Amino acid sequence: MRREGEKMTHVAVKNGNLDGALRKFKQKVARDGIPSEVKKREAYDKPGIKRREAKKAGIKNSRKREKNNRD
């Protein structure tokens, strides 16, 4: 299912430290946004629900920005 040009995440295991390599792998995967993408694609959302969630997120972000600008 990979698209052309996309590469898989690689992590080198140094000195047999598998725990450290696993931690780095999880960090790289999280930074790429893979878990959130999987969660988003788990179920179909109707267009109205997507709009509602986007509006909620916009309101939340604007309140957060407003709060930070008060200082």
SEPATOR-777438 format. One record per atom (N, C-alpha, C, CB): residue in one letter; x, y, z. Coordinates in steps of 0.001 Angstrom, whole numbers, padded with zeros to 6 digits, always signed. Glycine has a CB too. Example, Ala and Ser with C-alpha at 12.3 -4.5 7.8 and 13.67 -1.06 7.14 Angstrom:
! residues 2
A+013190-005690+007800/A+012300-004500+007800/A+013200-003300+007800/A+011308-004473+009046/S+012850-002250+007080/S+013670-001060+007140/S+012900+000030+007870/S+014084-000598+005725/
This chain:
! residues 71
M+000808-001206+000000/M+000000+000000+000000/M+000848+001265+000000/M-000917+000001+001192/R+002169+001098+000011/R+003042+002277+000027/R+002976+002993-001302/R+004493+001884+000345/R+003049+004287-001227/R+003093+005087-002439/R+004536+005204-002886/R+002463+006485-002217/E+004706+005470-004138/E+006061+005598-004669/E+006756+006799-004034/E+006036+005737-006210/G+007972+006595-003615/G+008724+007684-002999/G+008657+007673-001478/G+008218+009000-003508/E+007687+006976-000909/E+007584+006904+000546/E+008505+005804+001041/E+006115+006648+000999/K+009122+006049+002173/K+010028+005066+002739/K+009500+004608+004084/K+011450+005640+002878/M+009873+003397+004432/M+009487+002862+005732/M+010416+003431+006800/M+009529+001305+005731/T+009943+003463+008018/T+010734+003972+009125/T+011772+002921+009523/T+009826+004344+010331/H+013021+003355+009624/H+014109+002467+010006/H+014768+002985+011268/H+015140+002335+008870/V+015182+002059+012122/V+015911+002406+013336/V+017039+001394+013492/V+014969+002418+014600/A+018237+001892+013754/A+019386+001006+013947/A+019466+000586+015411/A+020705+001701+013506/V+019720-000704+015636/V+019903-001222+016990/V+021394-001157+017298/V+019346-002696+017135/K+021747-000365+018299/K+023154-000180+018642/K+023481-000953+019915/K+023485+001322+018818/N+024565-001712+019880/N+025051-002485+021029/N+023985-003428+021601/N+025530-001539+022121/G+023102-003932+020760/G+022083-004863+021217/G+021009-004237+022088/G+022724-005962+021960/N+020913-002908+022072/N+019946-002192+022913/N+018603-002139+022183/N+020453-000744+023255/L+017825-003186+022343/L+016537-003280+021657/L+015508-002323+022250/L+016011-004708+021720/D+015546-002125+023573/D+014588-001215+024216/D+014766+000216+023715/D+014748-001259+025745/G+016003+000648+023598/G+016277+001999+023101/G+015840+002155+021655/G+017761+002325+023233/A+016091+001116+020847/A+015687+001158+019446/A+014168+001204+019324/A+016244-000056+018689/L+013472+000436+020161/L+012013+000440+020137/L+011469+001817+020522/L+011458-000638+021084/R+012086+002444+021517/R+011667+003779+021942/R+011846+004788+020805/R+012465+004225+023184/K+013003+004721+020126/K+013254+005629+019002/K+012267+005388+017866/K+014691+005463+018490/F+011962+004102+017614/F+011011+003773+016561/F+009638+004367+016865/F+010908+002255+016391/K+009189+004207+018098/K+007881+004748+018488/K+007853+006265+018363/K+007538+004337+019925/Q+008960+006931+018710/Q+009029+008385+018595/Q+008938+008807+017137/Q+010324+008919+019225/K+009672+008103+016263/K+009648+008446+014837/K+008255+008251+014243/K+010668+007596+014066/V+007611+007142+014603/V+006268+006848+014087/V+005283+007911+014561/V+005799+005439+014539/A+005376+008295+015840/A+004472+009309+016375/A+004709+010655+015693/A+004652+009442+017899/R+005984+010974+015423/R+006317+012249+014778/R+005768+012305+013358/R+007836+012461+014761/D+005707+011142+012686/D+005168+011078+011328/D+003647+011162+011305/D+005618+009801+010653/G+003004+011037+012461/G+001552+011157+012530/G+000812+009895+012146/G+001103+012263+011657/I+001461+008777+012191/I+000827+007518+011775/I-000289+007092+012716/I+001864+006416+011690/P-000100+007144+014051/P-001198+006712+014938/P-002473+007539+014758/P-000750+006794+016388/S-002325+008850+014603/S-003516+009678+014430/S-004184+009405+013086/S-003156+011161+014546/E-003378+009108+012063/E-003931+008787+010745/E-004711+007471+010806/E-002800+008698+009686/V-004188+006489+011509/V-004875+005203+011645/V-006188+005396+012399/V-003976+004170+012376/K-006152+006174+013475/K-007358+006426+014261/K-008420+007133+013412/K-007021+007269+015507/K-007973+008077+012583/K-008897+008830+011738/K-009560+007931+010704/K-008167+009973+011044/R-008848+006922+010221/R-009369+006058+009167/R-010084+004811+009691/R-008248+005642+008266/E-010196+004662+011010/E-010845+003474+011563/E-012304+003368+011164/E-010736+003476+013062/A-012995+004484+011151/A-014422+004461+010844/A-014757+005660+009961/A-015278+004474+012148/Y-015826+005528+009205/Y-016270+006602+008329/Y-016987+007667+009138/Y-017183+006062+007219/D-016637+008920+008883/D-017340+010041+009494/D-018125+010765+008419/D-016354+011007+010207/K-019360+011052+008723/K-020181+011787+007771/K-019613+013191+007588/K-021655+011848+008245/P-019854+013801+006451/P-019322+015146+006203/P-019769+016167+007248/P-019745+015617+004831/G-021006+016057+007728/G-021494+016997+008738/G-020739+016869+010050/G-022975+016783+008978/I-020387+015651+010393/I-019637+015419+011627/I-018223+015969+011480/I-019599+013909+011976/K-017630+015792+010300/K-016289+016350+010052/K-016302+017866+010194/K-015784+015957+008646/R-017333+018502+009631/R-017439+019971+009726/R-017609+020404+011170/R-018619+020492+008880/R-018438+019682+011905/R-018687+020008+013312/R-017397+019906+014134/R-019765+019072+013898/E-016643+018820+013911/E-015383+018632+014641/E-014366+019704+014269/E-014801+017240+014360/A-014318+020070+012976/A-013387+021113+012540/A-013751+022453+013170/A-013384+021230+011003/K-015044+022736+013264/K-015491+023990+013873/K-015132+024012+015354/K-017012+024178+013687/K-015334+022883+016047/K-014970+022788+017467/K-013483+023021+017663/K-015363+021419+018034/A-012685+022397+016808/A-011232+022542+016919/A-010817+023991+016663/A-010515+021597+015929/G-011463+024646+015708/G-011154+026046+015428/G-011485+026944+016605/G-011907+026514+014202/I-012620+026711+017222/I-013017+027503+018395/I-012030+027279+019525/I-014449+027137+018854/K-011664+026022+019738/K-010717+025688+020809/K-009364+026365+020566/K-010535+024155+020912/N-008877+026310+019329/N-007593+026924+019007/N-007639+028442+019135/N-007169+026539+017603/S-008754+029044+018723/S-008849+030505+018826/S-008891+030943+020286/S-010098+031020+018085/R-009573+030168+021126/R-009591+030488+022561/R-008202+030346+023161/R-010582+029578+023310/K-007487+029321+022721/K-006131+029087+023220/K-005211+030252+022811/K-005575+027732+022679/R-005323+030687+021545/R-004524+031817+021072/R-004878+033097+021815/R-004720+032015+019572/E-006184+033300+022042/E-006653+034487+022754/E-006108+034508+024178/E-008191+034534+022770/K-006102+033345+024802/K-005596+033234+026171/K-004107+033567+026230/K-005844+031821+026723/N-003340+033100+025241/N-001899+033359+025206/N-001584+034812+024877/N-001231+032451+024190/N-002473+035485+024156/N-002214+036880+023755/N-002597+037887+024825/N-002965+037199+022485/R-003288+037442+025871/R-003723+038366+026926/R-002540+038906+027723/R-004706+037669+027869/D-001505+038102+027851/D-000359+038469+028684/D+000243+039749+028300/D+000668+037437+028639/
